[in-house]
Amino acid sequence: MAARRGREGGEGTPLADACGSNPCLQEKQIHMTRLRDKIGRLRTLLWREVVELLRDRFTLTSLILSPLFQITLLAYAITTDFDHLRLCVLDRAHTRESRQLLSDITATGYFTLVPLRDLDEASPLFGREHCRAALVIPVDFSEVIANRKEVRLGCCLTPQTRLWPPVPRDF
């Protein structure tokens, strides 16, 4: 008990003599000593666990291979690439330029075109998840390109949640 008291800095101990009469400094010294003891116990516990882990080959193997397997699996499962997304297309222009645009879109491999005759046909296709997006090519598409002006195409995307009804509007 005397050794313990001397270590914590009671009167007449080396710690109390080093700190002088400042009680705050004595408390900090006592706290640091206790913290050092706790870290030492933690280090001992960690060392015992490492030794036990090295003895048990099955646990060590599962500890290493399990995260590697999960990372590999998630790398293939989670991807931002998409291909063959069904795209409803309403071509109001019916010109060579609009057909060229549609062939360029198809050539990317990202989209599979579903032709529409009217914009109202898109709503049932969205509801059945037959299409995820709709593209509307305006009537004056060729004229705008010929005049080298900015082309404005209408686009409607279906939301991923079932809370909002996917209805194309404002084209």
N, C-alpha and C positions, 0 to 999 in steps of 0.2 A: 504494500500500500504506500509505503514511503517513496518507493521508486516512481510509482504512478503520480503521486502528489508532486514530486520534484520535477517530473516531466511537464506537468501542466502549469507549473509556475507559481506554486505556493510561496509563502514568505520564507526567506532564507535559502531559496533554491537558486541555482545558476540562472534560470530563465528570469526569475523575478529580479535578480541583480542586474542582468543585462538590460531589462526593460526599464529599470528605474521605478519611479513611483507613478507612471502613467498607466491608469487602469485600462484605457482603450487599447493601448499598444499591447498590454498583456493579454487582453481578450483576442486580439488578432493573432498573436503568437499561438495561443491555445487552439484557436480555430484552424490555423494552418497545420498544426501538429495533428489534430484530429483528421483533417482532410488528407494529409499524407498517409495516415494509417488506413483510411478508407480506400484510397487509391492503391495502396499496397495489397490490401485484401482483394480488391477487384482484379489486380494484376495476377495474383495467385490463382484466383478462381478461373480467369481466362486461360491461364497456362494449363491448369488441370483439364479444362474442356478441350483444348487443342490436343493434348496428349491422348485423351480418351477418343477424340475424333480420329486421330491418326491410327489408333489401334483397331477401330471399327471400319473396315474397308467398305462395307455396304453403305453405311451412313455417309462416308466421305464421297463415295461415287454418286449417291443420290443427291447430295448437297451440291455437287459440281454439275452433274448432267441435267438435273431438273431445270434450272434457269436457262441453260443453253438450249434445251429442247423447247422451252416456252418462247424464247426469243426467236428461234428459227420458225416456229409455228406461227407466231404473230406477224413475222415479216411477210409470210405468204398470205395470211388471212386479211391483214389490213393493208389495203392499197388504195391509192387515190386515182389510179388509172381506170378508165372506163372504155368500153368498146361496144359497138352495136347498140347504142342508145337509140330507142325509137323516137324519131323526130317527125311529127306531123307537119306537112308543108302545104300551104295554100298559095299556089302560084297564080296571082291575078294578072300578071303580065303576059305569060305564055310566049316569051320571046327567046331568041337564041341566047342572049345574055343570062336570062334567068335559068335556062336549062344548063348553061355552062357553070353557073354558080352551084346548082344542085349536084351536078356531076363532080365538081370539086369537093363539095361537102361529103359526098358518098365516098370519094377516093381516099379520104383520110382514114376510113375504117372505124371512126368513132360513132358514126350515125348510120342508122337504117331508116330510109325515108318511107313515110306512109303518106300518100297523096290525099288531099282533101278537096272536095268540090265546093264546100261552104264552111265558114268558120264555126257554124253551129254543130258541125260534125265532130269537132274537137272535144266538146264536153263529155259525151259518152265514152270516147276513147280514153280520156283522162280518168274517168270514173272506174273503168275496168283495168286501169293501169296498162293499157295497150300502148300509150304514148307517155313520155315524160316531159316533152317540150313540143311547142308548136312554133313554126316560123311562117310569117306572112310576107310575101313579096308583093310590093305595091304595083299598081297598074302602070305607073310612069317609070318603072325601073330602068328600062333601056334609054329613055330620054335623059334621065338624070345622069346616067353613066356617060352618055354621049356629050353632055354639057359639062362633064368633069365636076359635077357638084357632089356634095355629100349625100350618100344613099342612106335612107332610114328604113330599116326593116323592122317589122313587128315581131316580138318574141314573147312567148308565154311559157313559164316553167311551172310544173306541178310541184306543190310543196311536198316534203317528205312525210309530214305528219298527217293524220286523218282528221285533224281538228278543222282544217280549212277546206272547203270544197274547191277542187281545181276547176275553175271556170275561166276560160279565156275572155278577156274584155279589153276595151279601149284600143282597138286597132283601127 
